[in-house]
C-alpha cells in the first residue's frame, strides 16, 4: 500500500493536485476572512438574508449549468485529444447555457417582483443574479475535463481576491448586506471572463461552426442529469430558505454560521470530486482495476483527513464559533458538534457517486437523487418548525446515510464483487 501511495504522488497527478489544492485552499479560506466582518457589520439577520440570496443564486445556477459539470466534464475528458470534438462540446454547451440563462433571468425577475417572500428583498435577490451570470461564463467544467488545474487555480484566486477587497471596501453599514452577493458575482464575472477568452484563443474555437441540431441534441441528452442536479441543489440550498421561512432571518443567520464552517469541508469534498472525477472516468474507460486502485487511494486518504478535521472541530467548537461574532455561542457550538457528521458521511457518499456516474449509471443516479431529495425535504419540513436548526441537521444526516447505502448497492455488483 505504501508503494502505491508513493507512486501516486510521484506522477503528474501529484503536481495537478498541488496546483489545484492551492487554488481551492484559497477558495475555502476566503469565507473565514470575510464572514466575521459581515456578521459584525450586518448582524446575524443581515447575514441570514445574504445566505438566502446566495442559496437562490446557487439553485438558479443549476438550470444554467444544465449538467455540464458532469456530462460536459466527461465528454471533454474522453475526447481531450480531438480538437474538433472539443470545439463542438464547448460551443454547443455555451449556446445551450445562453438560451437557458435568458429564460431563467426572465422567469426569476417575475418571481422576485410578484411573490411577497421575494419582493420584500428584491434588491438583494436581483443583485445576487450577478453570481448566476458569472457561473454562466465559468469554464471550469472544460478545464476539469482536460485536467488544466493551473487555470482553475488562477480564476479561483482572482475571483476571491476581488470579493475580499470589495467586501472590506464597500460593506460599511447594516444596509449594505444587499451588495455582498453582487461583489461575489463581479469577482466571478471578471475571473471567469478572462479564462473563457483564454480557452477560446488557445484552442481557436469558433461559434461560426455551431450546429443547431447539436444544441438540441445536447439539451435532450443532458436532461436526465440536469433533472437530478435540480434535486441535489434543492437538498443543498433549501434548508436555509426553509429556516428563514419558518424561523426568520436571524435563525437563518445562525444556521448559515454553522453551515459556513461545515461548508468548507463540504465544498472541499465537492472540489475533490471535480479533481478526481475526470481521471476516474478516463480510467474506468480503460481498466476497472486501475480505476478502483486510483479511487481507493485518493478517496481513502481524503476520508482520513476529513475525520481528523471533524474531531478537531468538535474539540474546539466554542472557540471556532466565537470567531464568527454570533450571540448564542454555546447553542451554535452544540449544533456544530452534530453537524460534523455531515462531512464525514459525505466523504463516503461523494466517492461512491464518482463510481456511479463514471460507470454510466446515470439513470439509477437520477432516480436515487430524486427519491433522496424528496425524503430529505419531507423530513426537514416536518421537524424544522419544532426543532429549528437541529431538525435540519438531523434531516441532512439521515439523507447522507441513505444516499451512501443506495450508491454502494448500485455499483457493488459491477465493481466490488469478484466473479469466479
ABEGO torsion letter per residue (X at the ends): XAAAAAAAAABAAAAAAAAAAAAAAAAAAAAAAAAAAAAAAAEAAAAAAAAAAAAAAAAAAAAAAGGAAAAAAAAAAAAAABAAAAAAAAAAAAAAAAAAAAAAAAAAAAAAAABAAAAAAAAAAAAAAAAAAAAAABAAAAAAAAGBAAAAAAAAAAAAAAAAAAAAAABABAAAAAAAAAAAAAAAAAAAAAAAAAAAAAAGBBAAABBAAAAAAAAAAAAAAAAAAAAAAAAAAAAAAAAAAAAEAAAAAAAAAAAAAAAAAAAAAAAAAAAAAAAAAAAAAABAAAAAAAAAAAAAAAAAAAAAAAAAAAAAAAAAAAAAGBABAAAAAAAAAAAAAAAAAAAAAAAAAAAAAAAGAAAAAAAAAAAAAAAAAAAAAAAAAAAEAAAAAAAAAAAAAAAAAAAAAAAAAAAABBBX
